[in-house]
Amino acid sequence: MIQLTKDQHDELTQNGKESMKVIDPVTNTEYLLIRADAFERLRGLIDGDFDVSDAYAAIDEALAEGWNHPKMSDYDHYEDFKK
């Protein structure tokens, strides 16, 4: 594990950033430095244990109010309105 320099720490914590891009000056490779707790929240997606279809029910529930709005029925007849 490496430790941040004071300048790196200041840059990372400025404006409440949770991540920042860093560049290896030897290889010019970009890396993303992210807080460990943020990484842990994303680990399931990265490790491949996540199947997007597992989220469908939650997405449907979260968007139901908007999709069920009466004006959204216009989209059911989009082709008719184009004519």
Backbone hydrogen bonds, N-H to C=O, Kabsch-Sander energy under -0.5 kcal/mol:
donor,donor_aa,acceptor,acceptor_aa,energy
9,H,5,T,-2.7
10,D,6,K,-2.8
11,E,7,D,-2.3
12,L,8,Q,-2.4
13,T,9,H,-2.5
14,Q,10,D,-1.2
16,G,13,T,-1.8
17,K,14,Q,-1.1
20,M,33,L,-2.0
22,V,31,Y,-2.7
24,D,29,T,-2.7
28,N,24,D,-2.8
31,Y,22,V,-3.0
33,L,20,M,-3.3
33,L,31,Y,-0.6
34,I,32,L,-0.7
35,R,18,E,-1.8
39,F,35,R,-2.3
40,E,36,A,-2.5
41,R,37,D,-1.4
42,L,38,A,-1.1
42,L,39,F,-0.6
43,R,39,F,-1.1
45,L,42,L,-1.0
46,I,42,L,-1.9
47,D,43,R,-3.2
48,G,44,G,-0.5
49,D,44,G,-0.9
50,F,44,G,-1.1
52,V,50,F,-0.5
54,D,51,D,-2.8
55,A,52,V,-1.8
56,Y,53,S,-0.8
59,I,55,A,-2.6
60,D,56,Y,-3.0
61,E,57,A,-2.3
62,A,58,A,-2.4
63,L,59,I,-2.2
64,A,60,D,-1.0
67,W,63,L,-2.5
68,N,64,A,-2.7
69,H,66,G,-1.1
72,M,69,H,-1.9
73,S,70,P,-1.5
74,D,71,K,-1.5
75,Y,72,M,-1.6
76,D,73,S,-1.2
77,H,73,S,-0.6
77,H,74,D,-1.1
78,Y,75,Y,-1.1
81,F,77,H,-1.8
82,K,78,Y,-1.5
83,K,79,E,-0.8
83,K,80,D,-0.5
